[in-house]
Amino acid sequence: MSKLEQLLSAKGYLLADGATGTNLFEMGLQTGDSPEPWNTDHPDRITQLHQGFIDAGSDIILTNSFGGNFYRLKLHNCESKVQEYNVNAGKIARAAADAADRPVLVAGSMGPTGELFQPMGDLTMAAATAAFTEQAQALASGGVDMLWVETMSSKEEVIAALAGASTTNLPIVCTLSFDTNGSTMMGLSPSEFAEMSRSITVRPHAYGANCGLGPAETICGILNLSNAAKPGDVLVAKGNCGIPEYIDGVISYAGEPELMGRYACLAYDSGARIIGGCCGTTYEHVRVMRQALDKHTSIGRPDTQSVTLELGEISTGGRAFLEGKMNADTIAVGRKTGNRRRRRTS
């Protein structure tokens, strides 16, 4: 049994951390800069990031390596630093977790390449798998307990990332961002993802939803995933802190800590057993989530009305998937907008 399975069995649910980028911006990271070089240049600040979430109550902390693959680092002329940045990311998080007075797990964050697969783009399955393998191996060398494939959108990239991660023999968590009319940008629905997670060669140990349009949409994604889940499936919810807004040229998230506390409890009631925050989620948000979950008594699976009342509106597509009213026209709307990839703004 892996450390992830042991801790989850002992506690019943696990609290993951919050945003990386949001909190590093507060420490001086500039918009457009890659945070991964800080694993070498400012390890003290990355330690501070992890310590903040540990102090807030996180059971799982993610390494500062979301964009640590060859293709993302190439945008910053750092593609030769994949090994260095990811090994350092693992070591920094490992040291912070080991110094905690309770078990804290380290998850090696692996985000998308940002490239389009053939025939829409130039990326081949072999090249993508090689890139994810390189990153996964480096994170494993840094001492992570598991690999956390996140914010994926296409089936091809999920398969490539899981294949690369599997070369380490570590447990794997995989999350998609359901942010386009209830599906991912590349048209993958929650039910399709749930089925895929059980049928592909490399099966993740846990799967779920992260990032997206806000906590209400993440809960909708978890409800849709739980509809298709089978006994023994472990679901993950890691939603944004409110809906992203552009204010003075900067992406901001207006969700208060109390909102994320309500979100955490709704995520649990919806079936998630690993719960955290994504973009905009600070230490204080996570602290309130911990407090809310620790005193929470489940009242059963929420319906769409209670989710919108507590967290805000759900997209038409997300609601349609949840209520079993999705049709070909609605699916087509999501897939027409799925021709561009983006990087998480956390």
C-alpha positions in Angstrom: 0.0 0.0 0.0 1.4 3.4 -1.0 1.8 6.3 1.4 -1.1 8.0 -0.3 -3.4 5.0 0.2 -2.3 4.6 3.8 -2.9 8.2 4.8 -6.2 8.4 2.9 -7.4 5.2 4.7 -6.4 6.6 8.0 -7.9 10.0 7.7 -10.9 9.4 5.3 -10.1 12.5 3.2 -7.0 14.5 2.5 -6.5 18.3 2.2 -4.3 19.4 -0.7 -2.7 22.8 -0.9 -3.7 25.9 -2.8 -2.2 28.1 -5.6 1.4 28.2 -6.5 1.5 31.2 -8.8 -0.8 33.4 -6.7 1.4 33.1 -3.7 4.6 33.4 -5.6 3.4 36.7 -7.2 3.1 38.0 -3.6 6.8 37.1 -3.1 7.9 39.0 -6.3 7.3 36.7 -9.2 6.5 38.8 -12.3 3.6 38.1 -14.6 4.9 36.1 -17.6 7.9 34.7 -15.8 8.4 31.0 -15.2 8.3 30.1 -11.5 10.4 26.9 -11.9 13.8 28.8 -11.9 13.0 29.8 -8.4 13.7 26.2 -7.3 17.3 27.0 -8.0 17.5 30.8 -7.6 15.1 31.3 -4.6 14.7 28.0 -2.8 13.9 29.8 0.5 10.8 31.4 -1.1 9.6 28.0 -2.4 10.2 26.6 1.1 8.1 29.5 2.5 5.3 28.6 0.0 5.2 25.0 1.1 5.5 25.9 4.8 2.6 28.2 4.5 0.3 25.5 3.3 1.6 22.9 5.8 0.9 25.4 8.6 -2.6 25.9 7.2 -3.3 22.2 7.4 -2.5 20.7 4.0 -1.9 16.9 4.0 -0.5 17.1 0.4 1.7 19.8 -1.0 2.5 20.1 -4.8 6.0 20.9 -6.0 6.7 24.1 -7.9 7.0 22.3 -11.2 3.7 22.7 -13.0 5.4 24.1 -16.1 8.6 22.1 -15.6 8.4 20.1 -18.9 10.7 20.6 -21.9 8.1 22.5 -23.9 7.0 25.0 -21.2 10.6 25.7 -20.2 11.6 26.2 -23.8 9.4 29.3 -23.9 11.8 30.8 -21.3 15.0 29.4 -22.9 15.3 27.0 -20.0 14.7 23.7 -21.7 18.1 22.4 -20.7 17.1 22.8 -17.0 14.3 20.2 -16.8 16.4 17.9 -14.6 17.7 20.6 -12.3 14.5 22.4 -11.7 12.4 19.3 -11.1 14.9 17.6 -8.9 15.2 20.8 -6.8 11.4 21.2 -6.7 11.1 17.7 -5.2 13.9 18.2 -2.7 12.5 21.5 -1.4 9.0 20.1 -0.9 10.4 16.9 0.6 12.4 18.8 3.2 9.4 20.9 4.2 7.2 17.8 4.4 9.7 15.9 6.5 10.1 18.7 8.9 6.3 18.7 9.7 5.0 17.3 12.9 2.5 15.1 11.1 2.5 13.1 7.9 2.6 15.4 4.8 2.8 13.9 1.3 4.7 15.5 -1.6 3.1 15.4 -5.1 5.2 16.2 -8.1 3.2 18.6 -10.2 3.1 17.9 -14.0 1.1 20.3 -16.1 0.4 20.3 -19.9 3.0 21.0 -22.6 0.9 23.8 -24.1 1.4 22.1 -27.5 -1.2 20.7 -29.8 -1.0 17.0 -30.9 -1.0 15.9 -34.5 -2.8 16.5 -36.8 -4.0 19.8 -35.2 -0.4 20.6 -34.2 3.1 19.2 -34.4 3.4 17.3 -31.1 3.7 13.5 -31.5 2.7 11.0 -28.8 6.3 9.8 -28.7 7.7 13.3 -28.1 5.1 14.2 -25.5 5.7 10.9 -23.6 9.4 11.5 -23.7 9.0 15.0 -22.2 6.7 13.8 -19.4 9.1 10.9 -18.7 12.0 13.3 -18.3 10.1 15.4 -15.9 8.6 12.5 -13.9 12.0 10.8 -13.5 13.5 14.1 -12.2 10.7 14.6 -9.7 11.1 11.1 -8.5 14.8 11.7 -8.0 13.8 14.7 -5.9 11.9 12.5 -3.5 8.2 13.0 -4.3 5.7 10.5 -2.9 3.4 10.6 -6.0 3.0 12.4 -9.3 0.2 14.8 -9.9 -0.8 15.2 -13.5 -3.0 18.3 -13.6 -5.0 20.8 -15.7 -5.1 18.4 -18.7 -7.5 18.9 -21.6 -7.0 16.3 -24.3 -7.1 12.5 -24.1 -3.8 12.2 -26.0 -2.0 14.4 -23.4 -3.4 12.5 -20.5 -2.2 9.2 -22.0 1.2 10.6 -22.7 1.5 12.1 -19.2 0.4 8.9 -17.5 2.8 6.9 -19.6 5.7 9.1 -18.6 4.7 9.2 -14.9 4.3 5.4 -14.8 8.0 4.9 -15.5 8.7 5.9 -11.9 6.3 3.3 -10.3 4.9 6.0 -8.1 1.2 6.6 -7.4 -0.4 8.9 -10.0 -3.1 11.5 -9.5 -4.7 13.0 -12.7 -7.0 16.0 -12.9 -8.7 17.7 -15.9 -10.0 21.2 -16.2 -13.7 21.1 -17.1 -14.0 24.8 -18.2 -15.7 24.7 -21.6 -19.5 24.1 -21.3 -19.0 21.3 -18.9 -16.2 19.6 -20.8 -12.5 20.3 -21.2 -11.3 22.7 -24.0 -10.6 19.6 -26.1 -14.1 18.2 -25.6 -13.5 15.5 -23.0 -16.5 15.2 -20.7 -16.4 14.1 -17.0 -18.1 10.8 -17.8 -15.6 10.1 -20.6 -12.7 10.9 -18.3 -14.1 8.6 -15.6 -14.4 5.7 -18.0 -11.0 6.4 -19.6 -9.3 6.4 -16.1 -10.5 2.9 -15.6 -9.8 1.5 -19.1 -6.5 2.9 -20.2 -3.2 1.0 -19.8 -1.9 3.3 -17.0 -4.7 3.9 -14.5 -4.3 6.8 -12.1 -4.7 6.1 -8.4 -7.0 9.1 -8.1 -8.6 11.3 -10.7 -10.8 14.5 -10.7 -11.2 18.1 -11.6 -9.0 21.2 -11.0 -8.8 24.8 -12.1 -11.7 25.8 -14.4 -14.1 28.6 -14.0 -14.6 28.6 -10.2 -15.6 26.4 -7.3 -19.2 25.9 -8.5 -18.1 24.6 -11.8 -15.5 22.3 -10.1 -18.3 20.9 -7.8 -20.4 20.3 -10.9 -17.5 18.4 -12.5 -17.1 16.3 -9.4 -20.8 15.5 -9.3 -20.6 14.5 -13.0 -17.5 12.3 -12.3 -19.2 10.7 -9.3 -22.1 9.8 -11.5 -19.7 7.7 -13.6 -17.4 6.5 -10.9 -17.2 2.9 -9.7 -16.7 1.7 -6.1 -13.1 2.2 -5.1 -12.5 5.2 -7.4 -10.9 8.1 -5.5 -12.0 11.5 -6.7 -10.1 14.8 -6.5 -11.4 18.4 -6.4 -9.0 21.3 -6.6 -11.0 24.3 -7.7 -10.2 28.0 -8.2 -10.9 30.5 -5.5 -13.8 32.2 -7.2 -14.3 33.1 -10.9 -11.2 34.8 -12.5 -11.6 38.4 -13.4 -9.3 40.9 -15.2 -8.7 43.9 -13.0 -6.2 46.5 -14.1 -4.6 44.0 -16.4 -4.2 41.4 -13.8 -6.2 38.2 -13.2 -7.8 38.3 -9.8 -9.9 35.8 -7.8 -12.5 37.3 -5.5 -13.5 34.2 -3.5 -13.3 34.8 0.3 -12.0 32.1 2.6 -15.6 31.3 3.7 -16.5 30.5 0.1 -13.7 28.0 -0.1 -14.8 26.5 3.2 -18.3 25.9 1.8 -16.7 24.6 -1.5 -14.6 22.1 0.5 -17.6 20.6 2.3 -19.7 20.5 -0.9 -16.7 18.7 -2.6 -16.7 16.1 0.1 -20.5 15.6 -0.1 -20.1 15.3 -3.9 -17.7 12.4 -3.5 -14.3 13.9 -3.5 -11.8 12.5 -1.0 -8.8 14.6 -1.9 -9.7 18.3 -1.8 -7.7 21.5 -2.4 -7.7 24.8 -4.1 -6.2 26.0 -7.3 -5.7 29.5 -8.7 -6.2 32.3 -6.2 -6.2 30.0 -3.2 -4.0 31.4 -0.4 -2.9 30.0 3.0 -5.9 31.5 4.7 -8.3 29.9 2.3 -6.7 26.5 3.0 -6.8 27.1 6.7 -10.6 27.8 6.6 -11.1 24.7 4.3 -9.3 22.6 6.9 -11.4 24.0 9.7 -14.6 23.5 7.7 -13.9 20.0 6.8 -12.7 19.0 10.3 -16.1 19.9 11.7 -18.2 18.9 8.7 -21.0 16.4 8.9 -22.1 15.2 5.5 -25.7 16.0 4.6 -25.6 13.9 1.4 -25.0 14.6 -2.2 -25.9 18.2 -3.1 -28.1 19.1 -6.0 -27.6 21.9 -8.6 -29.8 24.3 -6.6 -27.8 24.0 -3.4 -24.5 24.3 -5.3 -25.5 27.5 -7.1 -27.0 28.9 -3.8 -23.7 28.3 -1.9 -21.1 28.9 -4.6 -22.6 30.6 -7.7 -23.9 29.7 -11.1 -23.0 26.6 -13.1 -22.5 26.7 -16.8 -25.3 25.4 -19.1 -23.1 22.6 -20.3 -22.1 21.5 -16.8 -25.7 21.5 -15.6 -26.8 19.6 -18.7 -24.2 16.9 -18.1 -25.3 16.7 -14.5 -29.0 16.5 -15.3 -28.6 14.1 -18.1 -29.8 16.6 -20.7 -26.6 16.9 -22.8 -27.2 16.6 -26.5 -25.1 16.7 -29.6 -25.6 20.4 -30.2 -24.5 21.3 -26.6 -21.4 19.1 -26.9 -20.5 20.7 -30.2 -20.5 24.2 -28.7 -17.8 23.1 -26.2 -15.7 21.3 -28.8 -15.8 24.3 -31.2 -14.0 26.4 -28.6 -11.5 23.6 -27.8 -8.9 24.6 -30.4 -6.6 26.5 -28.1 -4.6 25.5 -25.1 -3.7 27.6 -22.1 -1.5 27.6 -19.1 -3.0 27.7 -15.6 -2.7 31.2 -14.1 -2.6 30.1 -10.4 
